Amino acid sequence: MPEGDTVWQAARRLHTALAGRVLTRSDLRVPKYATADLTGRRVLDVTPRGKHLLTRVEGGLTLHSHLKMDGSWKVYAHGQRWSGGPAHQIRAILGTTDSTAVGYRLPVLDLLRTTDEDRVVGHLGPDLLGPDWNAERAHARLLTDPSRPLGEALLDQRNLAGIGNVYKSELCFLLGVTPWLPVGMLPAEHAAHLPPLAKKLLEANRDRPVRVTTGRRGQDLYVYGRAGRPCLRCGTPVRVANQGDGSRERPTYWCPTCQRGPAPGTDRFTKRY
């Protein structure tokens, strides 16, 4: 799933290609907006908000998209062959005289008034890569449900916007706790350090083609995607299990030695927590 840094990169590509230019082609391939036509309107900006993309155009309109698991926006120069997927997967086309932005497999696509953007992003917490970032407010939101597992709280975009499954697993590793530890059982210094650490990781990766949390060349991530492989710190095999409420479970990775707290299939719960 694209996370905040990936969406930030997509917004930058779209903004560079479209902002300040007049649309010469507009094709929204979803039934609700099949007759909508944005041609002749100038694109004002493309702004990321957590995992959401807001493309604002003249006339007070915003095209809102969310990539979810498989969606993507590709930008092609004039005359370049489109290679992002088969035609039936295209959900949106925005073209200028110089380039064309094509949205593939977009599960969420809305056209709304710019003044109504809060209807689709107003529920989000502080954006880790946005101008509204506020570490204290993010910290307070994370602690609103002390009994909630940390991994689930991190994925809740109402707490802080931009964290996905990769950063969830990596942040828990860096804090030395399992994703199943109740938020309220985090030591105070860990809880206070979490929002700034999350912001630091996303900022470090927003300009990189490959996400890195370790600082080690060739070993990009500590635990995510490394099930069965040795932990980079202690050598213990990394484990994986699903985490979620049943309807939205996510594969979650952790080191049973380096991370303290409860975990599936164990009754281990370190007294320190």
Secondary structure, DSSP 8 states (H G I E B T S, - for coil): ---HHHHHHHHHHHHHHHTT-B-SEEEE-SGGGTT---TT-BEEEEEEETTEEEEEETTTEEEEEE-TTT-EEEEEETT----SS-GGGEEEEEE-SSEEEEEES-SEEEEEEGGGTHHHHTT---BTTSTT--HHHHHHHHTTSTTSBHHHHHH-TTTSBT--HHHHHHHHHHHTB-TTSBGGGS-HHHHHHHHHHHHHHHHHHTT-SS--SS-BTTB--SSTT-BTSB-TTT--BBEEEEESSSSS-EEEEE-TTTSBS--TT-----TT-
